């Protein structure tokens, strides 16, 4: 199954919570409230980089498209 790369730019994230409200399977709040990738999907222990199964594509895209600061990217 294909993997989708997901990144969170914490420099532009405003901790609004929309991503982890829409897609808690992939995103969570860090100590500062800013979005990060849940530990299950992190790449190399980096809280801002992850890889998810294609089965989570709709969830991730919903969060990405709803982010008011465009802080989530996928590839």
N, C-alpha and C positions, 0 to 999 in steps of 0.2 A: 504494500500500500504506500502511496506517495506521502511525502512529508511536506508540511508547509512551515517555512521559517517565519517567526514572529519576533518583532522587536518593539520595545517601548523606549521612547526618548524621554527620560526623566527630567531633562532640562526644560522641556516644553510642557510636560504634564502638569496640570493644575489640581490634581487629586480630587476631581469632581465625582469619581466613583462610577461613572456610566459604564465603563468597560467591565469592571468586576460585578456590576449589577446584571449586565446582559450576558456575560460569559464567565461565570465563576469557575468553570472547569479549567480555564486557562489563565485568568488574571486574578490577582489579589492585591490588597492594599499593603504597602510596606509600612514600616514604623512611622514614616512621615506622611502616610496617607496616599503617597504616589503609587501608581500602578507598577506592578512587577509580575513576572511570569511565575506560576505556581511551581514548586520544586520538582514535581513529576516531569515537567516539560523543559526545564532549564538546560541550556547547553553550556557545558564547562563550568557549572556553578554560578554563571552570570545571571543575576536576577532580571536583566533587561533583554536577554536573548533566549529564544526557545524554538523548539521544533515540535509540531503537533501532527497527529494523523489527519488525513484528509476528511475523516468523518466529523471533525470539529471545524471545518471550513466555514460553514454558515454562521456558527457561533462567533468565530474570530472576525469574520467580515462584518457582522452586525456591530460588534464592539468598535472595530476600526472605523466604520462609516459613521458611527454616532459620536466619536471623540471630537469635542469642540476645538481642540488644538492640533488635531491631526498627528498625535504623538505615537500612534500605532502604525507600523508598516508590516507588510507581508511580502514574501517572495516564494 
